[in-house]
Amino acid sequence: MTTTPFDAPSTLPYALPPFDQIRLEHHRPAFDAGMAEQRDEVEAIATNPDAPTFDNTLVALERSGQLLGRVSAVFFTLSSADSTPQLHDLEAEVSPLLAAHRDAITLDARLYARVQAVLDGAEAAGLTGEDLRLVERTATEMTLAGAGLDDAGKARLTAINQELSTLTTTFERNLLDETNDLAVHVTDEQELVGLDDGAKSAAAAAAADRGLEGWLITLPLYTGHPWLASLADRGLRERIMRSSLSRGRRDNEHDNRPVLLRIVRLRAERAELLGFPNHAAVVTADETARTPEAVDGLLSSLVPAAAANADDERAVRARTLGHDVEAWDWAYATEILRGEQFAADSTALRPYLEADRVLHDGVFFAANALYGLKFTERPDLHGYNDEVRVFEVTDDDDTPVGLYLLDLYTRDGKRGGAWMNPIVEQSALMDTLPVVMNNLNVAKPAAGSPTLLIQDEVETLFHEFGHALHGLIARTTYPRFSGTNVERDFVEFPSQVNEMWVTWPEVLANYAKHHETGAPMPPELVLGLSDSAGFNEGFGTTEYLAAALLDQAWHRLSKAEADAVTDVEAFERQALADAGIAVSAVPPRYSSTYFAHTFSGGYDAGYYGYIWSEVLDADTVEWFRDHGGLDRAAGRRFATMVLAVGGSKDPIEAFREFRGRDAEVGPLLRRRGLQ
């Protein structure tokens, strides 16, 4: 048997994986051993001759699969953030095996019977709180996964799940290759007029990394690009936008259209097999929304005002530019207007948004003020790449809390977007403290140049750190409930709340200082940054709703309807027109062929969760404003009643206890100008 660094728990602080010892050849043996080990553990649970109890069934199940958990955490961190063609090939190999492994456990009739027996006897056994929640959630998840199907149904379900695991991996790999391939190469510096020195330095470094002369503009995950706001050359703006929109639909080896059509058809077939009308119904049955109709009720109620606002904004931008506004013009015109109205254009702001200062004096400062957390960089601890930074997190009294890892910069082996993932999950049962990871895709400047952020990147850092706080502050018994292991349409709530501190006066004054002189951001820029919070909301809400409704449209199809769709572009156009959100010059934030959230990222039929969670977020922001803002008592209440409980209680119940009532939609409507 091959010995690997995964065979035993890491001896590093907080069980941080020994990344410097892990090699490509270690993963497959560890996966094979981990799956075999967990199969043996589950077999022992299923065949236990003793009557089913909470301890011998549910707790035993929670303890199972620890080797598999260790290798999975590292492997999928690497495959998303620091991948290679060899790692992608291995992911394509192991993904269907892992899907089959999960199904073998979830669909085990013996195990299901034991879980149901514990659930039936929960009251008599005196199960309450997190213990009762564990039984209920396990039973629900197994039922929705198909544990009640007959043998033929389970066999077909397993085959579907294995094929889907391969397809979603293919979708993500195609998207990464396409995004890399479609980076825009510039050889004439005149085309870059409008970009500041930091942005040009980053583009030059990206070109040099690929052995190219000139500058390379790499694409983010979403449709637009942060530099569209600054580039004066309309032709270059159009090239960037068209490159972005063409991803995954160029009739080449990376074309994602046949991949996504097959995904949609299989998800629809699986839903029918499980007794649901469509995939969206399956997904929402296990979310706080409960039904697709509830989702539609919120989304459709926002469309008319959002689309009308976007049309009004387009007219204003057309007058500003003196010509009709296309998708590649919107950000540029908006930046001109922002400068005129608020004196806060991105070029003026960037010198005051140096990344390290934003991190230490903004993100960490707010976390300390609210929650009493302290962050100490640990250069003796290492991530999977030299660019990964490791911070030890402690409480005010130096009690260990966990580790926070940050991987800030974009590179060819990293998928687009920004995200948080746990590497070690907090659990009293396992006696583990959390190790959480934030990934962003900030363009890396040339050596010796400062990393200057735009406003959107600052907001993204605060947002993703909100997810990290959810993981760090978690204090649950069972790993299943730790941190962001909550219903998917609730998971964005804490991260969105954390965005409020970006422009909170005390926080902003602490980090917004000139990277060369240390001078504070001038009052007119501070005022503009704060007052412009609702600026361009017609565009922002419309592009988001278009993507959310597109996600719903794909996943509201029955099997017969999904089978009948053959033209991805035609389906998109019709879906957006039917929803009333087909606004010219405002494409969806993600179009189908590069919609990683829904076709590879676990947000299938769930992209609505951002605005669903924002109802809670906007209401909570008002609560913080009414309770002292950056106040330790307010922060402790939020931490204790929301962040710490993770998924160990119903999230809406947790919110209700925190807020003292159900959430109200009014704050969201006011924030987005939709009243």
C-alpha positions in Angstrom: 0.0 0.0 0.0 1.3 3.5 -0.9 2.1 5.7 2.0 0.8 9.3 1.6 0.8 12.5 3.7 -3.0 12.0 4.1 -2.8 8.7 6.0 -2.9 10.3 9.4 -4.1 13.7 10.6 -1.6 16.5 10.1 0.6 17.3 13.0 0.9 21.0 11.9 -0.9 23.7 14.0 -4.6 23.4 13.5 -4.1 20.3 11.4 -3.1 22.5 8.4 -2.3 20.0 5.6 1.5 19.6 4.9 1.2 21.1 1.4 5.0 21.0 0.9 4.9 17.2 1.2 1.9 16.5 -1.0 2.6 15.4 -4.6 0.3 14.6 -7.5 0.9 10.9 -7.1 -0.4 10.9 -3.5 -4.0 11.8 -4.3 -5.3 8.7 -6.1 -4.0 6.2 -3.6 -5.4 8.4 -0.8 -8.8 8.6 -2.5 -8.9 4.8 -3.0 -7.9 4.1 0.6 -10.3 6.7 1.9 -13.2 5.4 0.0 -12.4 1.8 1.1 -12.0 2.9 4.7 -15.4 4.7 4.7 -17.1 1.8 3.0 -15.9 -0.5 5.8 -17.0 2.0 8.4 -20.5 2.4 6.9 -20.8 -1.4 6.5 -20.2 -1.8 10.2 -22.9 0.8 11.0 -25.4 -0.8 8.6 -24.8 -4.3 9.9 -24.6 -3.5 13.6 -26.8 -6.1 15.4 -27.7 -3.6 18.1 -30.8 -1.6 17.8 -30.3 1.7 16.0 -29.4 4.6 18.4 -28.2 8.1 17.9 -24.7 7.2 18.9 -24.3 3.9 17.0 -25.8 5.3 13.8 -25.7 9.1 13.4 -22.6 9.9 15.4 -20.8 6.9 13.9 -21.7 8.1 10.5 -20.4 11.6 11.3 -17.1 10.1 12.4 -16.7 8.0 9.2 -14.6 9.0 6.2 -11.9 11.0 7.9 -9.1 10.0 5.5 -11.4 10.7 2.5 -12.2 14.1 4.0 -8.5 15.0 4.4 -7.6 14.2 0.8 -10.8 15.7 -0.7 -10.2 19.0 1.1 -6.7 19.4 -0.3 -7.5 18.0 -3.8 -10.4 20.2 -4.5 -8.7 23.3 -3.1 -5.9 22.6 -5.5 -8.1 21.8 -8.5 -9.9 25.1 -8.2 -7.0 27.4 -7.2 -3.7 25.9 -8.4 -4.5 23.3 -11.0 -2.5 21.7 -13.7 -3.6 19.6 -16.7 -2.5 16.5 -14.8 -4.7 17.5 -11.8 -7.6 18.1 -14.1 -7.2 14.7 -15.6 -7.2 13.1 -12.2 -10.3 15.1 -11.2 -12.1 13.7 -14.3 -11.0 10.2 -13.1 -12.0 10.5 -9.5 -15.2 12.6 -9.7 -17.5 9.7 -11.0 -15.9 7.4 -8.4 -16.7 9.8 -5.6 -20.2 10.3 -6.9 -20.7 6.5 -6.9 -19.2 6.3 -3.4 -21.5 8.9 -2.0 -24.5 7.2 -3.6 -23.5 3.8 -2.2 -23.8 5.4 1.3 -26.8 7.7 0.8 -28.8 5.0 -1.0 -28.0 2.2 1.4 -31.4 0.8 2.4 -30.0 -0.7 5.6 -28.5 2.6 6.7 -31.6 4.5 5.7 -33.8 2.2 7.8 -31.5 2.8 10.8 -31.7 6.6 10.4 -35.5 6.5 10.1 -35.7 4.3 13.2 -33.7 6.8 15.2 -35.9 9.6 13.8 -39.1 7.8 14.8 -37.8 7.3 18.3 -36.2 10.7 18.7 -38.8 12.1 21.1 -38.7 9.0 23.3 -34.9 9.1 23.3 -35.0 12.7 24.4 -33.1 14.1 21.4 -33.1 17.9 21.2 -31.1 20.7 19.8 -28.2 19.9 17.5 -28.6 16.1 18.0 -32.2 16.2 16.8 -31.3 18.5 13.9 -28.6 16.0 12.8 -31.2 13.2 12.7 -33.7 15.3 10.8 -31.3 16.7 8.3 -29.7 13.3 7.6 -33.1 11.7 7.0 -34.3 14.5 4.8 -31.1 14.5 2.7 -31.2 10.8 2.2 -34.8 10.9 1.2 -34.3 13.7 -1.3 -31.2 11.9 -2.6 -33.4 8.8 -3.5 -32.9 6.5 -0.6 -36.5 5.4 -0.9 -36.3 4.3 -4.5 -36.5 0.7 -5.6 -33.3 -1.0 -6.9 -33.9 -0.1 -10.5 -34.5 3.5 -9.6 -31.3 3.6 -7.5 -29.3 2.1 -10.3 -30.4 4.7 -12.7 -29.9 7.5 -10.2 -26.3 6.3 -9.5 -25.6 6.3 -13.2 -27.0 9.8 -13.6 -25.0 11.1 -10.7 -21.8 9.6 -12.0 -22.3 11.1 -15.5 -23.2 14.5 -13.9 -20.0 14.5 -11.9 -18.0 14.0 -15.1 -20.0 16.7 -17.0 -19.6 19.4 -14.3 -15.9 18.7 -14.2 -15.7 19.0 -18.0 -17.7 22.2 -17.9 -15.3 23.8 -15.4 -12.2 22.6 -17.3 -13.6 23.9 -20.6 -14.4 27.3 -18.9 -10.9 27.6 -17.5 -9.3 26.8 -20.8 -11.6 29.1 -22.7 -11.0 32.0 -20.2 -7.3 31.6 -20.5 -7.4 31.3 -24.3 -9.6 34.4 -24.7 -7.5 36.7 -22.7 -7.1 39.9 -24.8 -3.6 40.6 -26.1 -2.6 44.3 -26.6 0.5 45.4 -28.4 -0.2 49.1 -28.8 0.0 51.0 -25.5 -2.3 53.7 -27.0 -5.2 51.3 -26.6 -4.6 51.3 -22.9 -5.3 55.0 -22.4 -7.3 55.4 -19.2 -5.7 52.5 -17.2 -3.5 53.6 -14.3 0.1 52.4 -13.9 -0.9 49.6 -11.5 -3.4 48.1 -14.0 -0.9 48.4 -16.9 1.8 46.8 -14.7 -0.5 43.9 -14.0 -1.3 43.4 -17.7 2.3 43.6 -18.6 3.2 41.0 -15.9 0.4 38.7 -17.2 1.8 39.0 -20.8 5.3 38.3 -19.6 4.1 35.2 -17.7 3.0 33.7 -21.0 6.1 34.9 -22.9 4.2 37.6 -24.8 5.2 41.1 -25.7 3.0 44.0 -24.6 0.0 43.5 -22.3 -2.5 40.8 -21.6 -6.0 41.5 -20.2 -7.2 38.3 -18.5 -11.0 37.7 -18.1 -12.9 37.5 -14.8 -15.6 34.9 -14.3 -18.5 37.3 -14.9 -19.5 38.9 -18.2 -17.9 42.3 -17.8 -14.4 43.4 -16.8 -13.3 45.9 -14.1 -11.2 47.8 -16.6 -14.1 48.5 -19.0 -14.8 51.4 -16.7 -11.4 53.0 -17.4 -10.4 52.1 -21.0 -11.1 55.0 -23.4 -10.6 52.9 -26.5 -14.0 51.7 -27.5 -12.6 49.1 -29.9 -10.7 47.5 -27.1 -13.7 47.6 -24.8 -15.7 45.8 -27.5 -13.0 43.2 -27.9 -13.0 42.4 -24.2 -16.7 42.2 -24.0 -17.1 40.0 -27.1 -14.3 37.7 -25.8 -16.1 37.3 -22.5 -19.5 36.7 -24.1 -18.1 34.1 -26.5 -16.7 31.8 -23.9 -17.9 28.2 -24.3 -19.8 28.8 -27.5 -17.1 28.9 -30.3 -17.6 25.4 -31.8 -14.2 24.3 -30.6 -13.0 21.6 -28.2 -14.0 23.8 -25.2 -17.6 24.4 -26.4 -19.8 24.1 -23.3 -23.2 24.1 -25.1 -23.5 20.3 -25.5 -22.1 19.8 -22.0 -24.7 22.1 -20.3 -27.6 20.6 -22.4 -26.7 17.2 -21.2 -26.5 18.4 -17.6 -29.9 20.0 -17.8 -31.5 16.9 -19.3 -29.9 14.6 -16.7 -31.0 16.9 -13.8 -34.5 16.9 -15.2 -34.6 13.2 -15.5 -33.3 12.7 -12.0 -36.0 15.1 -10.6 -38.7 13.0 -12.4 -37.1 9.8 -10.9 -37.4 11.4 -7.4 -41.0 12.3 -8.0 -40.5 16.1 -8.6 -41.7 18.1 -11.6 -38.3 19.6 -12.2 -34.8 20.1 -10.8 -35.7 23.4 -9.2 -38.4 21.7 -7.1 -35.9 19.2 -5.8 -33.4 21.9 -4.9 -35.8 24.3 -3.1 -37.4 21.5 -1.2 -34.3 21.4 0.9 -33.8 25.2 1.1 -35.4 27.9 3.1 -37.4 28.9 0.0 -39.1 25.5 0.0 -40.7 25.9 -3.6 -39.7 27.3 -7.0 -42.9 29.4 -6.8 -41.6 31.2 -3.7 -38.4 32.0 -5.6 -40.4 33.2 -8.6 -42.5 35.4 -6.3 -39.5 37.3 -5.1 -37.5 37.5 -8.4 -40.5 38.5 -10.6 -41.6 41.1 -8.1 -38.3 42.9 -8.6 -38.1 42.7 -12.4 -40.3 45.6 -13.5 -38.6 48.3 -11.4 -35.1 46.9 -12.1 -35.7 46.8 -15.9 -37.2 50.3 -15.8 -34.3 51.7 -13.8 -31.8 50.1 -16.2 -33.6 51.7 -19.2 -33.5 55.1 -17.5 -29.8 54.6 -16.7 -29.1 53.7 -20.3 -30.7 56.9 -21.6 -28.6 59.0 -19.2 -25.4 57.2 -20.3 -26.2 57.6 -24.0 -26.5 61.4 -23.4 -23.2 61.3 -21.5 -21.4 59.6 -24.4 -23.3 61.2 -27.2 -24.1 57.9 -28.8 -26.1 54.7 -28.2 -24.8 52.6 -25.3 -23.7 49.0 -26.0 -22.7 46.5 -23.3 -19.1 47.5 -23.6 -19.9 51.2 -23.1 -21.9 50.9 -20.0 -19.2 50.8 -17.4 -17.2 53.5 -19.1 -20.2 55.9 -19.2 -21.0 55.0 -15.6 -17.5 55.9 -14.5 -17.8 59.3 -16.1 -21.1 59.9 -14.4 -19.7 58.6 -11.1 -16.8 61.1 -11.3 -19.2 64.0 -12.1 -21.7 63.2 -9.4 -19.5 61.8 -6.6 -15.9 62.7 -7.5 -15.2 59.0 -6.8 -14.1 57.4 -10.0 -12.0 54.3 -9.8 -8.8 56.0 -11.0 -9.0 58.5 -8.2 -9.8 55.8 -5.6 -7.2 53.2 -6.4 -4.2 54.9 -4.8 -6.1 54.8 -1.5 -7.0 51.1 -1.7 -3.7 49.2 -1.3 -4.4 45.5 -0.8 -2.4 44.9 2.4 -3.7 47.9 4.1 -7.3 47.1 3.1 -6.8 43.6 4.6 -5.1 44.6 7.9 -6.6 48.0 8.6 -10.0 47.3 7.0 -11.1 43.6 7.0 -9.2 42.5 10.1 -9.8 45.8 11.9 -13.6 45.4 11.5 -13.4 41.7 12.6 -11.5 42.7 15.7 -13.8 45.6 16.6 -16.9 43.4 16.2 -15.9 40.0 17.3 -12.6 40.4 19.2 -10.6 38.4 16.6 -6.8 39.0 16.2 -4.9 38.0 13.0 -1.2 37.2 13.2 0.7 36.2 10.0 2.5 32.9 10.3 5.4 32.8 7.7 6.4 29.5 9.2 3.2 27.9 7.9 2.7 27.4 4.2 -0.1 27.0 1.7 -0.1 25.2 -1.7 1.5 28.1 -3.5 4.0 30.8 -2.5 1.4 33.4 -2.9 -0.8 31.9 -0.2 -0.6 33.7 3.1 -1.4 32.0 6.4 -2.8 33.9 9.4 -3.4 32.5 12.9 -6.6 33.7 14.4 -7.1 34.2 18.2 -9.6 35.7 20.4 -9.0 38.8 22.5 -7.7 36.6 25.4 -5.4 34.7 23.0 -7.6 31.7 22.9 -6.9 29.8 19.6 -9.7 30.2 17.0 -8.3 28.8 13.8 -6.3 29.6 10.6 -7.2 32.0 7.8 -5.5 31.5 4.4 -5.6 34.1 1.6 -4.8 33.5 -2.1 -5.3 36.9 -3.7 -3.9 36.8 -7.2 -5.2 35.5 -10.5 -3.1 32.9 -12.4 -3.8 30.5 -15.3 -4.3 27.5 -13.0 -7.0 29.2 -10.9 -10.7 29.3 -11.9 -12.3 32.7 -12.1 -14.3 34.4 -9.4 -13.8 34.5 -5.7 -14.8 32.0 -3.0 -14.2 30.6 0.4 -13.7 27.0 1.2 -13.0 25.1 4.5 -9.8 23.0 4.6 -10.4 21.8 8.1 -13.9 22.2 9.5 -14.5 23.1 13.2 -16.1 20.3 15.2 -16.3 19.5 18.9 -16.9 15.9 18.0 -13.6 15.7 16.0 -11.8 18.2 18.4 -10.9 20.3 15.4 -10.6 24.1 15.0 -11.3 25.7 11.5 -8.9 26.3 8.7 -10.6 28.4 6.1 -9.4 29.7 2.7 -10.3 32.8 0.7 -9.5 33.0 -3.0 -9.8 36.1 -5.2 -8.6 36.9 -8.7 -6.8 40.2 -8.4 -4.4 41.0 -11.2 -0.9 40.7 -9.9 1.3 43.8 -10.5 5.0 43.6 -11.6 7.5 42.9 -8.8 8.0 46.0 -6.7 4.7 47.6 -7.6 1.9 47.9 -5.1 -1.3 46.0 -5.4 -4.0 48.7 -5.8 -7.6 47.5 -5.7 -10.7 48.9 -7.3 -13.9 49.4 -5.2 -15.4 46.2 -6.5 -12.4 44.2 -5.4 -12.5 45.7 -2.0 -16.2 44.7 -1.7 -15.3 41.2 -2.9 -12.6 40.8 -0.2 -15.0 41.9 2.5 -17.7 39.6 1.1 -15.5 36.5 1.0 -14.2 37.3 4.4 -17.7 37.2 5.6 -17.9 33.6 4.5 -14.5 33.0 6.3 -15.9 34.5 9.5 -18.8 32.1 9.2 -16.3 29.2 9.2 -13.9 30.7 11.8 -16.6 31.6 14.4 -18.5 28.3 14.0 -18.8 26.4 17.3 -20.8 23.3 16.5 -20.6 19.7 17.6 -20.9 18.0 14.3 -18.8 18.8 11.2 -21.9 18.5 9.0 -23.2 21.8 10.5 -19.9 23.7 10.8 -19.7 27.3 9.3 -21.2 27.6 5.9 -22.8 24.1 6.0 -26.2 25.7 6.0 -29.1 25.8 3.5 -27.7 27.1 0.3 -30.1 30.1 0.0 -28.9 31.2 3.5 -25.1 30.9 3.0 -24.7 34.3 1.4 -26.4 36.1 4.2 -23.4 36.6 6.6 -21.0 37.4 3.7 -23.3 40.1 2.4 -23.7 41.6 5.9 -19.9 41.9 6.1 -19.9 44.1 3.0 -21.5 46.9 5.1 -18.1 47.7 6.7 -16.5 48.7 3.4 -17.8 52.2 3.7 -18.5 52.4 7.5 -16.8 55.7 8.4 -14.6 54.3 11.2 -13.4 51.4 9.0 -13.0 53.3 5.8 -10.9 56.0 7.6 -8.7 53.3 9.0 -7.7 51.7 5.7 -8.3 54.3 2.9 -4.9 55.9 2.9 -2.6 56.8 0.0 -0.2 54.0 -0.6 2.8 56.3 -1.0 2.1 59.2 1.4 -0.2 57.6 4.0 -2.5 60.6 3.6 -6.2 59.8 4.3 -8.6 59.6 1.5 -9.8 63.2 0.7 -13.3 64.0 2.1 -14.8 64.4 -1.3 -13.7 60.9 -2.3 -15.0 59.5 1.0 -18.3 61.2 0.5 -18.5 60.0 -3.0 -17.7 56.4 -2.1 -20.3 56.4 0.6 -23.0 58.3 -1.3 -22.6 56.2 -4.4 -23.6 53.0 -2.7 -27.0 52.9 -4.6 -25.5 54.3 -7.8 -26.1 52.2 -11.0 -28.4 49.8 -9.1 -30.7 49.4 -12.2 -27.8 47.8 -14.0 -26.6 45.8 -11.1 -30.0 44.4 -10.2 -30.9 43.7 -13.8 -27.8 41.8 -14.7 -28.1 39.7 -11.5 -31.8 39.0 -12.0 -31.2 38.0 -15.6 -28.7 35.4 -14.5 -30.9 34.2 -11.6 -33.9 33.9 -13.8 -31.9 32.1 -16.5 -30.7 29.6 -13.9 -34.4 29.0 -12.9 -35.5 28.7 -16.5 -33.0 25.9 -17.2 -34.0 24.1 -14.0 -37.7 24.5 -14.2 -37.8 22.3 -17.3 -39.5 18.9 -17.2 -37.6 15.9 -18.7 -39.6 16.2 -21.9 -39.0 19.9 -22.1 -35.3 19.6 -21.4 -35.0 16.9 -24.1 -36.6 19.3 -26.6 -34.1 22.1 -26.1 -31.3 22.0 -28.7 -30.3 25.7 -29.2 -28.7 27.3 -26.1 -28.7 30.9 -27.4 -32.4 30.7 -28.5 -33.4 29.3 -25.1 -31.6 32.1 -23.4 -33.2 34.8 -25.5 -36.7 33.4 -25.0 -36.2 32.8 -21.2 -35.1 36.4 -20.7 -37.9 37.8 -22.9 -40.5 35.8 -21.0 -39.2 37.0 -17.7 -39.3 40.7 -18.9 -35.6 41.1 -18.1 -34.2 41.2 -21.7 -32.6 44.7 -21.4 -30.5 45.7 -24.3 -26.9 46.6 -23.2 -27.3 44.7 -19.9 -26.3 41.1 -20.6 -26.8 38.6 -17.7 -24.0 38.6 -15.2 -23.3 35.1 -16.3 -24.4 33.6 -19.6 -25.2 29.9 -19.8 -21.9 28.6 -21.3 -19.8 30.3 -18.5 -22.3 30.1 -15.7 -20.1 28.2 -13.4 -22.3 28.7 -10.4 -25.1 26.7 -11.9 -23.3 24.2 -14.1 -20.3 23.3 -12.0 -20.3 25.2 -8.8 -23.1 23.8 -6.7 -25.6 26.7 -7.1 -27.8 24.9 -9.6 -31.3 26.3 -9.3 -29.9 28.2 -6.4 -28.3 31.4 -7.8 -31.4 33.2 -6.5 -29.9 32.7 -3.1 -27.9 35.8 -3.3 -30.9 38.1 -3.4 -32.9 35.8 -1.2 -30.2 36.2 1.4 -30.0 39.9 0.7 -33.5 40.3 2.2 -32.0 39.1 5.5 -28.8 41.1 4.9 -30.4 44.4 4.3 -32.6 44.0 7.3 -29.6 43.1 9.5 -27.6 46.1 8.2 -30.4 48.3 9.5 -30.3 46.4 12.8 -26.5 47.1 13.1 -27.1 50.8 12.3 -29.7 50.9 15.1 -27.4 49.2 17.6 -24.2 51.2 17.4 -22.7 49.9 14.1 -19.2 48.8 14.8 -20.0 47.7 18.3 -18.6 44.7 20.2 -21.9 43.9 21.9 -23.8 44.0 18.5 -21.1 41.9 16.9 -21.1 39.3 19.7 -24.9 38.9 19.4 -24.6 38.3 15.6 -21.7 36.0 16.1 -23.3 33.9 18.9 -26.8 33.7 17.4 -26.0 33.4 13.7 -22.4 32.7 12.8 -21.5 30.3 15.6 -24.6 28.0 15.1 -23.8 27.3 11.5 -26.4 24.8 10.3 -27.1 23.3 13.7 -30.5 24.9 13.8 -33.0 26.0 11.2 -31.5 29.2 9.7 -34.7 31.2 9.6 -35.3 30.3 13.2 -31.8 31.5 14.1 -32.4 34.8 12.2 -35.8 35.2 13.9 -34.2 34.8 17.4 -31.4 37.2 16.4 -33.6 39.9 14.9 -36.6 39.4 17.2 -38.9 39.0 14.2 -39.0 37.7 10.6 -37.1 39.6 8.0 -38.8 42.5 6.1 -38.3 43.2 2.4 -38.5 47.0 2.8 -34.7 47.5 3.5 -33.8 45.6 0.3 -36.2 47.6 -1.8 -34.8 50.8 -0.4 -31.2 49.7 -0.9 -31.8 48.8 -4.6 -34.1 51.6 -5.5 -36.9 49.3 -6.2 -39.8 51.0 -4.3 
